[in-house]
């Protein structure tokens, strides 16, 4: 197996891990009470930030970053294979 094929396979593996990370919040069947904890509330506007929203945002950022790395590895593998 050459380097380009290895990079393509590594990119696919990273993309698979990224998809599982982004899917993880939706696999939970039960909700914990602490998931709905309000961290901050603006008294003037009534806007608030919940813990679960921040966790889902961070998981989305991590998953998207891994998708980007995986696609770049595949792209480099294809370029090296030409």
mmCIF file of the N, C-alpha and C atoms, coordinates in Angstrom:
data_MODEL
# 
_entry.id   MODEL 
# 
loop_
_atom_site.group_PDB 
_atom_site.id 
_atom_site.type_symbol 
_atom_site.label_atom_id 
_atom_site.label_alt_id 
_atom_site.label_comp_id 
_atom_site.label_asym_id 
_atom_site.label_entity_id 
_atom_site.label_seq_id 
_atom_site.pdbx_PDB_ins_code 
_atom_site.Cartn_x 
_atom_site.Cartn_y 
_atom_site.Cartn_z 
_atom_site.occupancy 
_atom_site.B_iso_or_equiv 
_atom_site.pdbx_formal_charge 
_atom_site.auth_seq_id 
_atom_site.auth_comp_id 
_atom_site.auth_asym_id 
_atom_site.auth_atom_id 
_atom_site.pdbx_PDB_model_num 
ATOM 1   N N  . UNK A 1 1  ? 0.852   -1.169 0.000   1.00 0.00 ? 1  UNK A N  1 
ATOM 2   C CA . UNK A 1 1  ? 0.000   0.000  0.000   1.00 0.00 ? 1  UNK A CA 1 
ATOM 3   C C  . UNK A 1 1  ? 0.905   1.241  0.000   1.00 0.00 ? 1  UNK A C  1 
ATOM 4   N N  . UNK A 1 2  ? 0.633   2.164  -0.911  1.00 0.00 ? 2  UNK A N  1 
ATOM 5   C CA . UNK A 1 2  ? 1.469   3.347  -1.013  1.00 0.00 ? 2  UNK A CA 1 
ATOM 6   C C  . UNK A 1 2  ? 0.945   4.479  -0.117  1.00 0.00 ? 2  UNK A C  1 
ATOM 7   N N  . UNK A 1 3  ? 1.671   5.584  -0.112  1.00 0.00 ? 3  UNK A N  1 
ATOM 8   C CA . UNK A 1 3  ? 1.348   6.701  0.785   1.00 0.00 ? 3  UNK A CA 1 
ATOM 9   C C  . UNK A 1 3  ? 0.006   7.324  0.437   1.00 0.00 ? 3  UNK A C  1 
ATOM 10  N N  . UNK A 1 4  ? -0.296  7.462  -0.840  1.00 0.00 ? 4  UNK A N  1 
ATOM 11  C CA . UNK A 1 4  ? -1.550  8.114  -1.229  1.00 0.00 ? 4  UNK A CA 1 
ATOM 12  C C  . UNK A 1 4  ? -2.758  7.296  -0.769  1.00 0.00 ? 4  UNK A C  1 
ATOM 13  N N  . UNK A 1 5  ? -2.691  5.985  -0.922  1.00 0.00 ? 5  UNK A N  1 
ATOM 14  C CA . UNK A 1 5  ? -3.789  5.132  -0.468  1.00 0.00 ? 5  UNK A CA 1 
ATOM 15  C C  . UNK A 1 5  ? -3.921  5.189  1.046   1.00 0.00 ? 5  UNK A C  1 
ATOM 16  N N  . UNK A 1 6  ? -2.795  5.229  1.743   1.00 0.00 ? 6  UNK A N  1 
ATOM 17  C CA . UNK A 1 6  ? -2.830  5.318  3.200   1.00 0.00 ? 6  UNK A CA 1 
ATOM 18  C C  . UNK A 1 6  ? -3.470  6.621  3.653   1.00 0.00 ? 6  UNK A C  1 
ATOM 19  N N  . UNK A 1 7  ? -3.140  7.736  2.988   1.00 0.00 ? 7  UNK A N  1 
ATOM 20  C CA . UNK A 1 7  ? -3.733  9.022  3.351   1.00 0.00 ? 7  UNK A CA 1 
ATOM 21  C C  . UNK A 1 7  ? -5.233  9.053  3.083   1.00 0.00 ? 7  UNK A C  1 
ATOM 22  N N  . UNK A 1 8  ? -5.647  8.451  1.982   1.00 0.00 ? 8  UNK A N  1 
ATOM 23  C CA . UNK A 1 8  ? -7.080  8.398  1.672   1.00 0.00 ? 8  UNK A CA 1 
ATOM 24  C C  . UNK A 1 8  ? -7.815  7.582  2.726   1.00 0.00 ? 8  UNK A C  1 
ATOM 25  N N  . UNK A 1 9  ? -7.267  6.424  3.099   1.00 0.00 ? 9  UNK A N  1 
ATOM 26  C CA . UNK A 1 9  ? -7.903  5.596  4.122   1.00 0.00 ? 9  UNK A CA 1 
ATOM 27  C C  . UNK A 1 9  ? -7.900  6.287  5.479   1.00 0.00 ? 9  UNK A C  1 
ATOM 28  N N  . UNK A 1 10 ? -6.814  6.984  5.813   1.00 0.00 ? 10 UNK A N  1 
ATOM 29  C CA . UNK A 1 10 ? -6.752  7.722  7.072   1.00 0.00 ? 10 UNK A CA 1 
ATOM 30  C C  . UNK A 1 10 ? -7.785  8.853  7.078   1.00 0.00 ? 10 UNK A C  1 
ATOM 31  N N  . UNK A 1 11 ? -7.936  9.533  5.955   1.00 0.00 ? 11 UNK A N  1 
ATOM 32  C CA . UNK A 1 11 ? -8.946  10.583 5.844   1.00 0.00 ? 11 UNK A CA 1 
ATOM 33  C C  . UNK A 1 11 ? -10.352 10.049 6.020   1.00 0.00 ? 11 UNK A C  1 
ATOM 34  N N  . UNK A 1 12 ? -10.628 8.890  5.440   1.00 0.00 ? 12 UNK A N  1 
ATOM 35  C CA . UNK A 1 12 ? -11.951 8.275  5.610   1.00 0.00 ? 12 UNK A CA 1 
ATOM 36  C C  . UNK A 1 12 ? -12.198 7.879  7.059   1.00 0.00 ? 12 UNK A C  1 
ATOM 37  N N  . UNK A 1 13 ? -11.156 7.388  7.738   1.00 0.00 ? 13 UNK A N  1 
ATOM 38  C CA . UNK A 1 13 ? -11.294 7.020  9.150   1.00 0.00 ? 13 UNK A CA 1 
ATOM 39  C C  . UNK A 1 13 ? -11.567 8.262  10.009  1.00 0.00 ? 13 UNK A C  1 
ATOM 40  N N  . UNK A 1 14 ? -10.862 9.352  9.729   1.00 0.00 ? 14 UNK A N  1 
ATOM 41  C CA . UNK A 1 14 ? -11.086 10.591 10.484  1.00 0.00 ? 14 UNK A CA 1 
ATOM 42  C C  . UNK A 1 14 ? -12.494 11.120 10.221  1.00 0.00 ? 14 UNK A C  1 
ATOM 43  N N  . UNK A 1 15 ? -12.977 11.037 8.996   1.00 0.00 ? 15 UNK A N  1 
ATOM 44  C CA . UNK A 1 15 ? -14.341 11.475 8.685   1.00 0.00 ? 15 UNK A CA 1 
ATOM 45  C C  . UNK A 1 15 ? -15.374 10.617 9.394   1.00 0.00 ? 15 UNK A C  1 
ATOM 46  N N  . UNK A 1 16 ? -15.122 9.319  9.515   1.00 0.00 ? 16 UNK A N  1 
ATOM 47  C CA . UNK A 1 16 ? -16.037 8.448  10.237  1.00 0.00 ? 16 UNK A CA 1 
ATOM 48  C C  . UNK A 1 16 ? -16.096 8.819  11.713  1.00 0.00 ? 16 UNK A C  1 
ATOM 49  N N  . UNK A 1 17 ? -14.942 9.083  12.313  1.00 0.00 ? 17 UNK A N  1 
ATOM 50  C CA . UNK A 1 17 ? -14.903 9.503  13.717  1.00 0.00 ? 17 UNK A CA 1 
ATOM 51  C C  . UNK A 1 17 ? -15.627 10.838 13.888  1.00 0.00 ? 17 UNK A C  1 
ATOM 52  N N  . UNK A 1 18 ? -15.422 11.766 12.953  1.00 0.00 ? 18 UNK A N  1 
ATOM 53  C CA . UNK A 1 18 ? -16.084 13.071 13.016  1.00 0.00 ? 18 UNK A CA 1 
ATOM 54  C C  . UNK A 1 18 ? -17.597 12.931 12.942  1.00 0.00 ? 18 UNK A C  1 
ATOM 55  N N  . UNK A 1 19 ? -18.082 12.047 12.085  1.00 0.00 ? 19 UNK A N  1 
ATOM 56  C CA . UNK A 1 19 ? -19.526 11.870 11.974  1.00 0.00 ? 19 UNK A CA 1 
ATOM 57  C C  . UNK A 1 19 ? -20.108 11.282 13.249  1.00 0.00 ? 19 UNK A C  1 
ATOM 58  N N  . UNK A 1 20 ? -19.380 10.376 13.906  1.00 0.00 ? 20 UNK A N  1 
ATOM 59  C CA . UNK A 1 20 ? -19.860 9.821  15.174  1.00 0.00 ? 20 UNK A CA 1 
ATOM 60  C C  . UNK A 1 20 ? -19.862 10.877 16.277  1.00 0.00 ? 20 UNK A C  1 
ATOM 61  N N  . UNK A 1 21 ? -18.864 11.758 16.287  1.00 0.00 ? 21 UNK A N  1 
ATOM 62  C CA . UNK A 1 21 ? -18.824 12.833 17.285  1.00 0.00 ? 21 UNK A CA 1 
ATOM 63  C C  . UNK A 1 21 ? -20.006 13.784 17.088  1.00 0.00 ? 21 UNK A C  1 
ATOM 64  N N  . UNK A 1 22 ? -20.313 14.108 15.841  1.00 0.00 ? 22 UNK A N  1 
ATOM 65  C CA . UNK A 1 22 ? -21.421 15.025 15.586  1.00 0.00 ? 22 UNK A CA 1 
ATOM 66  C C  . UNK A 1 22 ? -22.769 14.365 15.839  1.00 0.00 ? 22 UNK A C  1 
ATOM 67  N N  . UNK A 1 23 ? -22.832 13.055 15.742  1.00 0.00 ? 23 UNK A N  1 
ATOM 68  C CA . UNK A 1 23 ? -24.076 12.321 15.968  1.00 0.00 ? 23 UNK A CA 1 
ATOM 69  C C  . UNK A 1 23 ? -24.312 12.033 17.448  1.00 0.00 ? 23 UNK A C  1 
ATOM 70  N N  . UNK A 1 24 ? -23.279 12.059 18.278  1.00 0.00 ? 24 UNK A N  1 
ATOM 71  C CA . UNK A 1 24 ? -23.350 11.643 19.678  1.00 0.00 ? 24 UNK A CA 1 
ATOM 72  C C  . UNK A 1 24 ? -24.463 12.318 20.486  1.00 0.00 ? 24 UNK A C  1 
ATOM 73  N N  . UNK A 1 25 ? -24.685 13.645 20.392  1.00 0.00 ? 25 UNK A N  1 
ATOM 74  C CA . UNK A 1 25 ? -25.752 14.251 21.213  1.00 0.00 ? 25 UNK A CA 1 
ATOM 75  C C  . UNK A 1 25 ? -27.141 13.730 20.879  1.00 0.00 ? 25 UNK A C  1 
ATOM 76  N N  . UNK A 1 26 ? -27.333 13.262 19.665  1.00 0.00 ? 26 UNK A N  1 
ATOM 77  C CA . UNK A 1 26 ? -28.654 12.800 19.253  1.00 0.00 ? 26 UNK A CA 1 
ATOM 78  C C  . UNK A 1 26 ? -28.900 11.329 19.585  1.00 0.00 ? 26 UNK A C  1 
ATOM 79  N N  . UNK A 1 27 ? -27.860 10.609 20.020  1.00 0.00 ? 27 UNK A N  1 
ATOM 80  C CA . UNK A 1 27 ? -28.013 9.210  20.364  1.00 0.00 ? 27 UNK A CA 1 
ATOM 81  C C  . UNK A 1 27 ? -28.513 9.009  21.789  1.00 0.00 ? 27 UNK A C  1 
ATOM 82  N N  . UNK A 1 28 ? -28.428 10.039 22.612  1.00 0.00 ? 28 UNK A N  1 
ATOM 83  C CA . UNK A 1 28 ? -28.862 9.926  24.000  1.00 0.00 ? 28 UNK A CA 1 
ATOM 84  C C  . UNK A 1 28 ? -30.380 9.879  24.056  1.00 0.00 ? 28 UNK A C  1 
ATOM 85  N N  . UNK A 1 29 ? -30.903 8.840  24.684  1.00 0.00 ? 29 UNK A N  1 
ATOM 86  C CA . UNK A 1 29 ? -32.354 8.676  24.778  1.00 0.00 ? 29 UNK A CA 1 
ATOM 87  C C  . UNK A 1 29 ? -32.896 9.454  25.970  1.00 0.00 ? 29 UNK A C  1 
ATOM 88  N N  . UNK A 1 30 ? -32.176 9.426  27.076  1.00 0.00 ? 30 UNK A N  1 
ATOM 89  C CA . UNK A 1 30 ? -32.642 10.106 28.281  1.00 0.00 ? 30 UNK A CA 1 
ATOM 90  C C  . UNK A 1 30 ? -31.932 11.443 28.431  1.00 0.00 ? 30 UNK A C  1 
ATOM 91  N N  . UNK A 1 31 ? -32.633 12.398 28.986  1.00 0.00 ? 31 UNK A N  1 
ATOM 92  C CA . UNK A 1 31 ? -32.070 13.716 29.258  1.00 0.00 ? 31 UNK A CA 1 
ATOM 93  C C  . UNK A 1 31 ? -31.796 13.831 30.756  1.00 0.00 ? 31 UNK A C  1 
ATOM 94  N N  . UNK A 1 32 ? -30.661 14.340 31.117  1.00 0.00 ? 32 UNK A N  1 
ATOM 95  C CA . UNK A 1 32 ? -30.350 14.585 32.516  1.00 0.00 ? 32 UNK A CA 1 
ATOM 96  C C  . UNK A 1 32 ? -30.850 15.960 32.908  1.00 0.00 ? 32 UNK A C  1 
ATOM 97  N N  . UNK A 1 33 ? -31.169 16.116 34.185  1.00 0.00 ? 33 UNK A N  1 
ATOM 98  C CA . UNK A 1 33 ? -31.659 17.402 34.662  1.00 0.00 ? 33 UNK A CA 1 
ATOM 99  C C  . UNK A 1 33 ? -30.586 18.469 34.515  1.00 0.00 ? 33 UNK A C  1 
ATOM 100 N N  . UNK A 1 34 ? -29.323 18.119 34.770  1.00 0.00 ? 34 UNK A N  1 
ATOM 101 C CA . UNK A 1 34 ? -28.260 19.114 34.696  1.00 0.00 ? 34 UNK A CA 1 
ATOM 102 C C  . UNK A 1 34 ? -27.966 19.553 33.264  1.00 0.00 ? 34 UNK A C  1 
ATOM 103 N N  . UNK A 1 35 ? -28.488 18.827 32.260  1.00 0.00 ? 35 UNK A N  1 
ATOM 104 C CA . UNK A 1 35 ? -28.303 19.261 30.879  1.00 0.00 ? 35 UNK A CA 1 
ATOM 105 C C  . UNK A 1 35 ? -29.071 20.539 30.582  1.00 0.00 ? 35 UNK A C  1 
ATOM 106 N N  . UNK A 1 36 ? -30.125 20.811 31.326  1.00 0.00 ? 36 UNK A N  1 
ATOM 107 C CA . UNK A 1 36 ? -30.939 21.990 31.095  1.00 0.00 ? 36 UNK A CA 1 
ATOM 108 C C  . UNK A 1 36 ? -30.566 23.140 32.029  1.00 0.00 ? 36 UNK A C  1 
ATOM 109 N N  . UNK A 1 37 ? -29.404 23.088 32.657  1.00 0.00 ? 37 UNK A N  1 
ATOM 110 C CA . UNK A 1 37 ? -28.957 24.119 33.575  1.00 0.00 ? 37 UNK A CA 1 
ATOM 111 C C  . UNK A 1 37 ? -28.682 25.417 32.825  1.00 0.00 ? 37 UNK A C  1 
ATOM 112 N N  . UNK A 1 38 ? -29.288 26.504 33.287  1.00 0.00 ? 38 UNK A N  1 
ATOM 113 C CA . UNK A 1 38 ? -29.083 27.807 32.668  1.00 0.00 ? 38 UNK A CA 1 
ATOM 114 C C  . UNK A 1 38 ? -27.821 28.418 33.261  1.00 0.00 ? 38 UNK A C  1 
ATOM 115 N N  . UNK A 1 39 ? -26.834 28.670 32.403  1.00 0.00 ? 39 UNK A N  1 
ATOM 116 C CA . UNK A 1 39 ? -25.564 29.221 32.867  1.00 0.00 ? 39 UNK A CA 1 
ATOM 117 C C  . UNK A 1 39 ? -25.624 30.722 33.082  1.00 0.00 ? 39 UNK A C  1 
ATOM 118 N N  . UNK A 1 40 ? -26.239 31.420 32.148  1.00 0.00 ? 40 UNK A N  1 
ATOM 119 C CA . UNK A 1 40 ? -26.251 32.876 32.202  1.00 0.00 ? 40 UNK A CA 1 
ATOM 120 C C  . UNK A 1 40 ? -27.578 33.379 31.645  1.00 0.00 ? 40 UNK A C  1 
ATOM 121 N N  . UNK A 1 41 ? -28.156 34.377 32.303  1.00 0.00 ? 41 UNK A N  1 
ATOM 122 C CA . UNK A 1 41 ? -29.397 34.968 31.805  1.00 0.00 ? 41 UNK A CA 1 
ATOM 123 C C  . UNK A 1 41 ? -29.281 36.484 31.852  1.00 0.00 ? 41 UNK A C  1 
ATOM 124 N N  . UNK A 1 42 ? -29.578 37.107 30.729  1.00 0.00 ? 42 UNK A N  1 
ATOM 125 C CA . UNK A 1 42 ? -29.564 38.566 30.646  1.00 0.00 ? 42 UNK A CA 1 
ATOM 126 C C  . UNK A 1 42 ? -30.893 39.086 31.195  1.00 0.00 ? 42 UNK A C  1 
ATOM 127 N N  . UNK A 1 43 ? -30.840 39.866 32.251  1.00 0.00 ? 43 UNK A N  1 
ATOM 128 C CA . UNK A 1 43 ? -32.050 40.347 32.918  1.00 0.00 ? 43 UNK A CA 1 
ATOM 129 C C  . UNK A 1 43 ? -32.840 41.325 32.038  1.00 0.00 ? 43 UNK A C  1 
ATOM 130 N N  . UNK A 1 44 ? -32.164 42.036 31.145  1.00 0.00 ? 44 UNK A N  1 
ATOM 131 C CA . UNK A 1 44 ? -32.834 43.027 30.309  1.00 0.00 ? 44 UNK A CA 1 
ATOM 132 C C  . UNK A 1 44 ? -33.611 42.394 29.169  1.00 0.00 ? 44 UNK A C  1 
ATOM 133 N N  . UNK A 1 45 ? -32.967 41.460 28.462  1.00 0.00 ? 45 UNK A N  1 
ATOM 134 C CA . UNK A 1 45 ? -33.596 40.877 27.277  1.00 0.00 ? 45 UNK A CA 1 
ATOM 135 C C  . UNK A 1 45 ? -34.245 39.527 27.538  1.00 0.00 ? 45 UNK A C  1 
ATOM 136 N N  . UNK A 1 46 ? -33.825 38.837 28.608  1.00 0.00 ? 46 UNK A N  1 
ATOM 137 C CA . UNK A 1 46 ? -34.359 37.505 28.890  1.00 0.00 ? 46 UNK A CA 1 
ATOM 138 C C  . UNK A 1 46 ? -33.648 36.396 28.140  1.00 0.00 ? 46 UNK A C  1 
ATOM 139 N N  . UNK A 1 47 ? -32.591 36.732 27.398  1.00 0.00 ? 47 UNK A N  1 
ATOM 140 C CA . UNK A 1 47 ? -31.822 35.716 26.683  1.00 0.00 ? 47 UNK A CA 1 
ATOM 141 C C  . UNK A 1 47 ? -30.998 34.906 27.681  1.00 0.00 ? 47 UNK A C  1 
ATOM 142 N N  . UNK A 1 48 ? -30.849 33.615 27.407  1.00 0.00 ? 48 UNK A N  1 
ATOM 143 C CA . UNK A 1 48 ? -30.088 32.761 28.315  1.00 0.00 ? 48 UNK A CA 1 
ATOM 144 C C  . UNK A 1 48 ? -29.280 31.732 27.540  1.00 0.00 ? 48 UNK A C  1 
ATOM 145 N N  . UNK A 1 49 ? -28.252 31.197 28.204  1.00 0.00 ? 49 UNK A N  1 
ATOM 146 C CA . UNK A 1 49 ? -27.389 30.166 27.635  1.00 0.00 ? 49 UNK A CA 1 
ATOM 147 C C  . UNK A 1 49 ? -27.535 28.914 28.483  1.00 0.00 ? 49 UNK A C  1 
ATOM 148 N N  . UNK A 1 50 ? -27.801 27.784 27.842  1.00 0.00 ? 50 UNK A N  1 
ATOM 149 C CA . UNK A 1 50 ? -27.935 26.518 28.551  1.00 0.00 ? 50 UNK A CA 1 
ATOM 150 C C  . UNK A 1 50 ? -26.686 25.679 28.362  1.00 0.00 ? 50 UNK A C  1 
ATOM 151 N N  . UNK A 1 51 ? -26.427 24.809 29.316  1.00 0.00 ? 51 UNK A N  1 
ATOM 152 C CA . UNK A 1 51 ? -25.261 23.945 29.272  1.00 0.00 ? 51 UNK A CA 1 
ATOM 153 C C  . UNK A 1 51 ? -25.284 23.028 28.053  1.00 0.00 ? 51 UNK A C  1 
ATOM 154 N N  . UNK A 1 52 ? -26.432 22.420 27.751  1.00 0.00 ? 52 UNK A N  1 
ATOM 155 C CA . UNK A 1 52 ? -26.479 21.461 26.643  1.00 0.00 ? 52 UNK A CA 1 
ATOM 156 C C  . UNK A 1 52 ? -26.212 22.144 25.304  1.00 0.00 ? 52 UNK A C  1 
ATOM 157 N N  . UNK A 1 53 ? -26.601 23.409 25.169  1.00 0.00 ? 53 UNK A N  1 
ATOM 158 C CA . UNK A 1 53 ? -26.354 24.110 23.911  1.00 0.00 ? 53 UNK A CA 1 
ATOM 159 C C  . UNK A 1 53 ? -24.865 24.352 23.719  1.00 0.00 ? 53 UNK A C  1 
ATOM 160 N N  . UNK A 1 54 ? -24.170 24.689 24.802  1.00 0.00 ? 54 UNK A N  1 
ATOM 161 C CA . UNK A 1 54 ? -22.733 24.923 24.714  1.00 0.00 ? 54 UNK A CA 1 
ATOM 162 C C  . UNK A 1 54 ? -22.006 23.617 24.393  1.00 0.00 ? 54 UNK A C  1 
ATOM 163 N N  . UNK A 1 55 ? -22.430 22.496 25.019  1.00 0.00 ? 55 UNK A N  1 
ATOM 164 C CA . UNK A 1 55 ? -21.800 21.205 24.760  1.00 0.00 ? 55 UNK A CA 1 
ATOM 165 C C  . UNK A 1 55 ? -22.028 20.775 23.306  1.00 0.00 ? 55 UNK A C  1 
ATOM 166 N N  . UNK A 1 56 ? -23.246 20.949 22.804  1.00 0.00 ? 56 UNK A N  1 
ATOM 167 C CA . UNK A 1 56 ? -23.531 20.589 21.416  1.00 0.00 ? 56 UNK A CA 1 
ATOM 168 C C  . UNK A 1 56 ? -22.747 21.462 20.445  1.00 0.00 ? 56 UNK A C  1 
ATOM 169 N N  . UNK A 1 57 ? -22.572 22.739 20.776  1.00 0.00 ? 57 UNK A N  1 
ATOM 170 C CA . UNK A 1 57 ? -21.793 23.637 19.922  1.00 0.00 ? 57 UNK A CA 1 
ATOM 171 C C  . UNK A 1 57 ? -20.342 23.178 19.865  1.00 0.00 ? 57 UNK A C  1 
ATOM 172 N N  . UNK A 1 58 ? -19.771 22.827 21.019  1.00 0.00 ? 58 UNK A N  1 
ATOM 173 C CA . UNK A 1 58 ? -18.376 22.375 21.051  1.00 0.00 ? 58 UNK A CA 1 
ATOM 174 C C  . UNK A 1 58 ? -18.202 21.070 20.289  1.00 0.00 ? 58 UNK A C  1 
ATOM 175 N N  . UNK A 1 59 ? -19.148 20.134 20.437  1.00 0.00 ? 59 UNK A N  1 
ATOM 176 C CA . UNK A 1 59 ? -19.066 18.876 19.683  1.00 0.00 ? 59 UNK A CA 1 
ATOM 177 C C  . UNK A 1 59 ? -19.188 19.132 18.182  1.00 0.00 ? 59 UNK A C  1 
ATOM 178 N N  . UNK A 1 60 ? -20.024 20.078 17.788  1.00 0.00 ? 60 UNK A N  1 
ATOM 179 C CA . UNK A 1 60 ? -20.149 20.423 16.377  1.00 0.00 ? 60 UNK A CA 1 
ATOM 180 C C  . UNK A 1 60 ? -18.864 21.006 15.811  1.00 0.00 ? 60 UNK A C  1 
ATOM 181 N N  . UNK A 1 61 ? -18.206 21.864 16.601  1.00 0.00 ? 61 UNK A N  1 
ATOM 182 C CA . UNK A 1 61 ? -16.945 22.461 16.153  1.00 0.00 ? 61 UNK A CA 1 
ATOM 183 C C  . UNK A 1 61 ? -15.871 21.386 16.008  1.00 0.00 ? 61 UNK A C  1 
ATOM 184 N N  . UNK A 1 62 ? -15.792 20.477 16.976  1.00 0.00 ? 62 UNK A N  1 
ATOM 185 C CA . UNK A 1 62 ? -14.803 19.397 16.918  1.00 0.00 ? 62 UNK A CA 1 
ATOM 186 C C  . UNK A 1 62 ? -15.076 18.490 15.723  1.00 0.00 ? 62 UNK A C  1 
ATOM 187 N N  . UNK A 1 63 ? -16.346 18.124 15.529  1.00 0.00 ? 63 UNK A N  1 
ATOM 188 C CA . UNK A 1 63 ? -16.703 17.260 14.410  1.00 0.00 ? 63 UNK A CA 1 
ATOM 189 C C  . UNK A 1 63 ? -16.408 17.900 13.065  1.00 0.00 ? 63 UNK A C  1 
ATOM 190 N N  . UNK A 1 64 ? -16.747 19.180 12.921  1.00 0.00 ? 64 UNK A N  1 
ATOM 191 C CA . UNK A 1 64 ? -16.478 19.875 11.659  1.00 0.00 ? 64 UNK A CA 1 
ATOM 192 C C  . UNK A 1 64 ? -14.980 19.981 11.402  1.00 0.00 ? 64 UNK A C  1 
ATOM 193 N N  . UNK A 1 65 ? -14.201 20.230 12.460  1.00 0.00 ? 65 UNK A N  1 
ATOM 194 C CA . UNK A 1 65 ? -12.749 20.314 12.306  1.00 0.00 ? 65 UNK A CA 1 
ATOM 195 C C  . UNK A 1 65 ? -12.175 18.981 11.837  1.00 0.00 ? 65 UNK A C  1 
ATOM 196 N N  . UNK A 1 66 ? -12.669 17.886 12.422  1.00 0.00 ? 66 UNK A N  1 
ATOM 197 C CA . UNK A 1 66 ? -12.187 16.568 12.001  1.00 0.00 ? 66 UNK A CA 1 
ATOM 198 C C  . UNK A 1 66 ? -12.601 16.255 10.568  1.00 0.00 ? 66 UNK A C  1 
ATOM 199 N N  . UNK A 1 67 ? -13.814 16.673 10.169  1.00 0.00 ? 67 UNK A N  1 
ATOM 200 C CA . UNK A 1 67 ? -14.218 16.503 8.774   1.00 0.00 ? 67 UNK A CA 1 
ATOM 201 C C  . UNK A 1 67 ? -13.251 17.229 7.846   1.00 0.00 ? 67 UNK A C  1 
ATOM 202 N N  . UNK A 1 68 ? -12.882 18.450 8.211   1.00 0.00 ? 68 UNK A N  1 
ATOM 203 C CA . UNK A 1 68 ? -11.951 19.218 7.383   1.00 0.00 ? 68 UNK A CA 1 
ATOM 204 C C  . UNK A 1 68 ? -10.600 18.519 7.266   1.00 0.00 ? 68 UNK A C  1 
ATOM 205 N N  . UNK A 1 69 ? -10.092 18.018 8.395   1.00 0.00 ? 69 UNK A N  1 
ATOM 206 C CA . UNK A 1 69 ? -8.803  17.312 8.373   1.00 0.00 ? 69 UNK A CA 1 
ATOM 207 C C  . UNK A 1 69 ? -8.908  16.052 7.520   1.00 0.00 ? 69 UNK A C  1 
ATOM 208 N N  . UNK A 1 70 ? -9.996  15.312 7.666   1.00 0.00 ? 70 UNK A N  1 
ATOM 209 C CA . UNK A 1 70 ? -10.177 14.088 6.881   1.00 0.00 ? 70 UNK A CA 1 
ATOM 210 C C  . UNK A 1 70 ? -10.240 14.348 5.398   1.00 0.00 ? 70 UNK A C  1 
ATOM 211 N N  . UNK A 1 71 ? -10.970 15.390 4.995   1.00 0.00 ? 71 UNK A N  1 
ATOM 212 C CA . UNK A 1 71 ? -11.057 15.714 3.577   1.00 0.00 ? 71 UNK A CA 1 
ATOM 213 C C  . UNK A 1 71 ? -9.722  16.204 3.028   1.00 0.00 ? 71 UNK A C  1 
ATOM 214 N N  . UNK A 1 72 ? -8.977  16.950 3.836   1.00 0.00 ? 72 UNK A N  1 
ATOM 215 C CA . UNK A 1 72 ? -7.662  17.408 3.381   1.00 0.00 ? 72 UNK A CA 1 
ATOM 216 C C  . UNK A 1 72 ? -6.709  16.220 3.206   1.00 0.00 ? 72 UNK A C  1 
ATOM 217 N N  . UNK A 1 73 ? -6.768  15.239 4.125   1.00 0.00 ? 73 UNK A N  1 
ATOM 218 C CA . UNK A 1 73 ? -5.933  14.040 3.977   1.00 0.00 ? 73 UNK A CA 1 
ATOM 219 C C  . UNK A 1 73 ? -6.286  13.276 2.699   1.00 0.00 ? 73 UNK A C  1 
ATOM 220 N N  . UNK A 1 74 ? -7.582  13.164 2.421   1.00 0.00 ? 74 UNK A N  1 
ATOM 221 C CA . UNK A 1 74 ? -8.000  12.491 1.189   1.00 0.00 ? 74 UNK A CA 1 
ATOM 222 C C  . UNK A 1 74 ? -7.535  13.263 -0.042  1.00 0.00 ? 74 UNK A C  1 
ATOM 223 N N  . UNK A 1 75 ? -7.647  14.592 0.016   1.00 0.00 ? 75 UNK A N  1 
ATOM 224 C CA . UNK A 1 75 ? -7.228  15.430 -1.107  1.00 0.00 ? 75 UNK A CA 1 
ATOM 225 C C  . UNK A 1 75 ? -5.731  15.269 -1.360  1.00 0.00 ? 75 UNK A C  1 
ATOM 226 N N  . UNK A 1 76 ? -4.927  15.305 -0.311  1.00 0.00 ? 76 UNK A N  1 
ATOM 227 C CA . UNK A 1 76 ? -3.482  15.139 -0.453  1.00 0.00 ? 76 UNK A CA 1 
ATOM 228 C C  . UNK A 1 76 ? -3.156  13.742 -0.975  1.00 0.00 ? 76 UNK A C  1 
ATOM 229 N N  . UNK A 1 77 ? -3.880  12.739 -0.493  1.00 0.00 ? 77 UNK A N  1 
ATOM 230 C CA . UNK A 1 77 ? -3.666  11.371 -0.975  1.00 0.00 ? 77 UNK A CA 1 
ATOM 231 C C  . UNK A 1 77 ? -3.969  11.233 -2.449  1.00 0.00 ? 77 UNK A C  1 
ATOM 232 N N  . UNK A 1 78 ? -5.025  11.891 -2.926  1.00 0.00 ? 78 UNK A N  1 
ATOM 233 C CA . UNK A 1 78 ? -5.357  11.822 -4.342  1.00 0.00 ? 78 UNK A CA 1 
ATOM 234 C C  . UNK A 1 78 ? -4.325  12.562 -5.183  1.00 0.00 ? 78 UNK A C  1 
ATOM 235 N N  . UNK A 1 79 ? -3.879  13.721 -4.700  1.00 0.00 ? 79 UNK A N  1 
ATOM 236 C CA . UNK A 1 79 ? -2.840  14.478 -5.424  1.00 0.00 ? 79 UNK A CA 1 
ATOM 237 C C  . UNK A 1 79 ? -1.547  13.672 -5.523  1.00 0.00 ? 79 UNK A C  1 
ATOM 238 N N  . UNK A 1 80 ? -1.151  13.009 -4.431  1.00 0.00 ? 80 UNK A N  1 
ATOM 239 C CA . UNK A 1 80 ? 0.069   12.198 -4.465  1.00 0.00 ? 80 UNK A CA 1 
ATOM 240 C C  . UNK A 1 80 ? -0.077  10.974 -5.356  1.00 0.00 ? 80 UNK A C  1 
ATOM 241 N N  . UNK A 1 81 ? -1.310  10.503 -5.530  1.00 0.00 ? 81 UNK A N  1 
ATOM 242 C CA . UNK A 1 81 ? -1.548  9.333  -6.371  1.00 0.00 ? 81 UNK A CA 1 
ATOM 243 C C  . UNK A 1 81 ? -1.535  9.625  -7.852  1.00 0.00 ? 81 UNK A C  1 
ATOM 244 N N  . UNK A 1 82 ? -1.595  10.898 -8.212  1.00 0.00 ? 82 UNK A N  1 
ATOM 245 C CA . UNK A 1 82 ? -1.629  11.246 -9.657  1.00 0.00 ? 82 UNK A CA 1 
ATOM 246 C C  . UNK A 1 82 ? -0.288  11.093 -10.308 1.00 0.00 ? 82 UNK A C  1 
# 
